[in-house]
Amino acid sequence: MVRSNYEEALAWAHKSVAANAYYGPCFWMLIAANARLGRIEDARRYLTGLLAFSPGVTVARIRAGQAAKNPDRIEPILEGLLLAGMPET
C-alpha cells in the first residue's frame, strides 16, 4: 500500500474513485488506508459503500483473486480491511 505511506495511498485512491466510482480495488485502498491510520469511522463508511455495489465481497474472496507472486503487497490491505470490519469469509 504505497510502501506503508497510508496518506499517499489515500490520495491515489481518491483519484481512482473519482475516475471510476464502482471499482472495488479503489475502495479496498480507501478502507484499508483509513483503517491503518486509525480512521475507523471513515473506513467503515467506505466499506458500507463497497458492500452496496459488491455485497458478496470478503477478505477471503479478495485474497483468492490475487496473484500469490508477491503476498507482501496484498496482506497490509487485507489487514486493513479486517480492521474496518470486512467479513473474513
Secondary structure, 3 states (H helix, E strand, C coil): CHHHCHHHHHHHHHHHHHHCCCCHHHHHHHHHHHHHCCCHHHHHHHHHHHHHHCCCCCHHHHHHCCCCCCHHHHHHHHHHHHHHCCCCC
